[in-house]
């Protein structure tokens, strides 16, 4: 009788144990490709027709999952690889260079370890008038390698929203053999989201040289009024060791009517040396289904006599040759994006 009672008791605990061990794993991705015409405006160069991957969103494949550990605690992981859809190759060095993390999530927030997006990247994305896609978006500031978007060897924290506020913090180990410079990066950001209003600010600092540190800033704001979503962002990179301060500013928004979305932005890039580039971007997206849309975009940039700036899309940067000072690049494309 005792054995029978014990067996019944153990069987009654199985559903509880199974609930605590529930695991969810998902394969997901985006396939984005476009046909475009690029014109660097450089002397001796003609415009060219190109097949590009990731104009609106970087083409990718990823794996993510969670496990319920009980008492409100979850384990999570995410590994994500970029794909150059035009060639089938990896879009960058390192297979899972987009994101590769493992962590825990609970009432305290989320902690991840691995290769993760930096705190200022969250602000830059949320405040992007072009939805972090197309040519001329805030990705331009990161595409020039002047600001740091992803952090390898990092420990990261994101709080749960409290009265609309979210805090992000990160530490990335430079893992160098010497103490100075270490290459260590620390970053923090705060976001406020309340109904139609968005505000964000972030800061990152890298120990670079004995004479100083590299500093990066991000400010963003947004407001939704009916069918209009207005956004503005400011990014700055202030590296040590020279007059290399870089500033990127953009303002614009998106208007949505039915399956149609119309994007527009103006943007400016400046260097402390006096180089300057002023540009604008226009884009249109038509939704075919929850997962598929068609799009078209156009961007143009006018450099001053010292400027040689370009514009970045989700899949890469388009710019004149470094020697073509004052060139005015432009790009037009038509594409399709499918998520799964």
Buried (B, 14 or more C-beta within 10 A) or exposed (E): EEEEEEEEEEEEEEEEEEEEEEEEEEEEBBBBBBBBBBBBBBEEBEEEEBEBBBBBBBBBBBBBBBBBBEEEBBBBBBBBBBBBBBEEEBBEEEEBBBBBBEBBBEEEBBBBBBBBBBBBBBBBBBBBBBBBBBBBBBBBBBBBEBBBBBBBBBBBBBBEBEEEBBBBBBBBBBEEEEEEBBBBBBBBBBBBBEEEEBBBBBBBBBBBEEEBBBBBBBBBBBBBEEEEBBBBBBBBBBBBEEEBBBBBBBBBBBBBEEEEBBBBBBBBBBBEEEBBBBBBBBBBBEBEEEEBBBBBBBBBBBBBEEBBBBBBBBBBBBBBEEEBBBBBBBBBBBBBBBBE
